[in-house]
Amino acid sequence: MWKANGWVDYEVIDCSRGEKLERWGKYRLIRPDPQIIWDTEKKDAGWKHPNGHYHRNSKGGGEWEFFDLPKQWSIRYKSLTFNLKPFSFKHTGLFPEQAANWDWFSEKIKHAGREIRVLNLFAYTGGATLAAAAAGAAVTHVDASKGMVNWAKENAKSSGLEDAPVRWIVDDCVKFAEREIRREKTYDAIIMDPPSYGRGPKGEIWKIEDNIHGLVKLCCRLLSDDPLFFLINSYTTGLAPSVLSYLLAAEMKQYRGQVRADEVGLPVSSNGLVLPCGASGRWESNA
């Protein structure tokens, strides 16, 4: 398992009975997680006195309950600063487990010996974008939500990266990739973090099991002659690491490189165990 164990401002304190107790800076949140099927004793006092608690309802939705929590605050990961705002569907604006991938590809970018052009699809609030830019890459950040792209720009400014070579694009990721192919644009690295399910601006339905292979094939047509890496993240239970590995190996066979895939996880400070948080597939050049 790839562990995001470099955090100072974030930790999973404990997890039990479908919920996790987290520390985001100086604030403690309780959020649901369907993978937490164990029923261990909730010993930490933070369970009784959180700053925010997201309650899930029987219909799959839910709502936040706040206790002395600001509308926005920030945390740092190494040189990066992220602005947090709890919003719908339990989210805060950051997936801290992805730091395991940020560290991996940042080292690859830094040691590439050339400028790396990165395409980040479904780029959300810019965690991967900022990590790649801080490592020296030129990044194209694409997300269909204008609000998320603006949030990513705020994070860039807070991280001192407002002048970094980042193109901020509000667009459907598939349509953007198709247009880039027509423009004969190429990239040295691709990052994608597709949702399990979604709808496009014209009602198009995205289901990751049905659409992910086609998107990977499409994006392979955007790769330069000397690609550095291709990263796929998934939070969908059915997309096991071995599935991501197969996808990448099948479509990247023309390039000299290797594929690895594994679960991504966060250390749990109360017991030393690791909370699984989805999976990632990584293709990387042998060069």
N, C-alpha and C positions, 0 to 999 in steps of 0.2 A: 504493500500500500504506500502511496505517496502522501506524506504527512505535511501539512502546513504548520510547521513547528517553529517558525521564525517570528511569531507575533509577540509583541509586548503589550499593546493597547487592546488586545482582544483575547478572550479565552472561553472555552466551554467549561464551566465550573462543574456541572453535573448534568445527568440526563436520566429520565425514568418516566414510565407510564405515558409515553407518547409526547413528552415535552423535554426541552433542553433549557437549562439555566445558563445564560451567557453574560459575560462582562464586556461591554463596549465602552472603552475608556473607563470613566468612573460610574457608569450607569449599568444596572442589571436588568436584563430582559428575560422573560419566559416566552418561548415560542414553540408551537407544535412541530413535530417531526414524525412522519408515519413509520420511519424505520426503527424508532425507539419502542420496541415491543416488550422490553423487559420491565419488571416491576421491582426495582431495587429501592431501598430506603432513601428517602429524601432528607439527608441530614443537614445540609448547608442552610444557614439562616436566611440566605438570599431567596429561597423558595417562598418564605413567608413575607418578605419585604422587598419585592421587586420595584423597579421604577416604571416598568411597563409589562403588561401581560396580554398576549394575543389569545383570545378565546375562540376556538373553532366551534362551529355549530353543526348540527346533524345534516345540513344541506350542502356541506362542503365549503361554505364561506366562513365568516367570523368577523370579530371586531376587536379593536385595541381597547384596553383599559389602562389609563396612565396614572402614575403616582409620582408627582414631582419630576417630570421629564420634560426637558426643553423641546421645542418643535424641531430644532436642528442643533447638532453638535458635530464634532469632527474627531477622527482618530488617525493615527499615523501607522504606516508600514514602511520601515526603513526611511527612504527619502520622500515617500509619497504621503499625501494627506487626502483623506476621504471625508466628504460631508454626508452625514447620516440624517435621514428623515423617515421615521416609521410610516408606512402607508399600507395600502390594501394588500390582502393575501399574505399577511405576516411579514412582509419584506421591510428591510431597512435601507436598501440601496447598495448593498455590498454582499458578495459571497466570499467570506474570508478563507474558505478552504482552497480557493483558486490561487492563493499565494504560493502553493506548492508548484503550480505551473509557471507563475510569474518568475520565480527564482530560476527555474529550468531554462526557459527560453531567453531570459535576460543574459545569462552566461553565454549562451550560444550567439546572441547578437553582439555582445561585447568582444568576443574572440573571433568573429567572422573575418575581420581584416578588410571589410568593405561596408559601404552603406547598405543596409537591409531594408527593403520595402515590404511592409507588413500590411495585410488586409485583415481587419478584424470585423467579422460579421456577427450580427445580434449582439452588438458591443455594449449595450446596457449603459451603465454609468461610468464606464471607462477604466475599470481596474487593469485589464490587460493592455489597453491602449497606453495608459500612463506608464506601466512597467516597461513596455517596449520602447516608448519614447525616451524614458529616462536612461535606457541602455544604449541609446544612440540611433534607433531606427526611425525611418520616416513611415508614418502610420496613416492608413485610411480607415476611419472609424465609421461604421455603418449601422444604423438602427432605425427601425420604422417609426419610433416614437420621438417626436420633437422634444418632449419633456425630458426624456432620458438623455438625449444628445446635449441639451442645455445643462443638465445636471453634470454630465461628463466634462463639459467645458468649465464648470465651476470647480470641479475637482482638479482639473489641469491648472487653473489659476492658483488654487490653494497650494498646489504642489510645486509652484514656480515653473510650470511647463507651458504657460500661455503662449510663448513664442516658439515652442517646439514644432517641428514639421509634421503637423497633424491636419489631415483633411477631415472635416466634420460633415457627414452626409446623413440626411434624413431621407430614407428610402426603403422600399421593400428589398430585402437582401438578395433574393433570387433575381429580381428584375435588374438590380444594380450590377450583379455579376454578369448577367447576359449583355448589358450595355458595355461593360468594360471589355468583354470579349470582342464585341464589334469595334471598339475603339483600339483594339490590339494592345491593351495595357497588360502588363505583367507584374507579378509580385514574387518576392523571394521567400515569403512565409505567409501562411494563412492560419488564422485562429477563428474557430466558430463555436458558438455556445447556443445552439438552437433550442427553442422551447419544445416541450413535449407536444403542445397543442396551441394553435393560434389561428387567427383570421387576418387575412390581408385587407388592404384598404377597399377592395371591391368585393369583399365577402369570400375571398379564396380561403379554403380550409387548409391548414398546415398540420399534418400529423407526422411526427418524427419518424415513426416506423415506415411510413409510406414514402416519405420525401427525402430522407437523409442521404440515401445512396445517389439519387439524382443530383443533389446539391454538391456532394463530394466530387462526382464526375465533372460537373460544370466547373467547379473551382480548380480542378486539375488543369483545365484549359487556360487558366490564368497564371499558372506557374512559369517562372523564368526558366532558362536552360540550366540554372544552377541553384535549385531551391535549397533553403536551409532547414525549414521544418514545416510541418502541418499538424495542427493541434485541434482535436475535436473533444468537446466536453458534453456530458450527458447526465441529466438527473432522472432519466426515465428508467424504471426498474428493468424493463425488458431489454434495454441496451447494455448488456454486460460488457466488461472489458474485452472479452474475446470477440464480441460482435464488432466493436470499434476497430480492433486489431485486424480482423478479416477485411473490413471495408477499406482501410488504409493500405493494407498489403496488396489487395486486388487492384486498386486504382493507381498506386504509386510504383508499380513494378518496373516501369521504364527508367526510374531514377535509382542511382546507387545510394542506398541508405538502409535503415533498419526501423522496424516498428516495435513499439512496446505499448502495452495498455495495462491499466491497473485501476483499482479503486483509489479515490482521493478521500482523505480523512482529516479530522481535527482531533488533537489530543484532548482528553478529558482530565482536567487537573485534579479532580477529587480521587481518582483511582488509577491513573496511569494508563487507562485503556484508550482506544481510538474510536471516535464516532464516524462511521462511513457516511460520505456526502456525495455520492454519485461516482462517476467513472470518467477517465480520460484516455484517449488514444493519441499516441505521439509517433509521428514519422520524423526521423531526423537524418540529415545527410551524413555520409561516412567521411566526408572531407573535414 
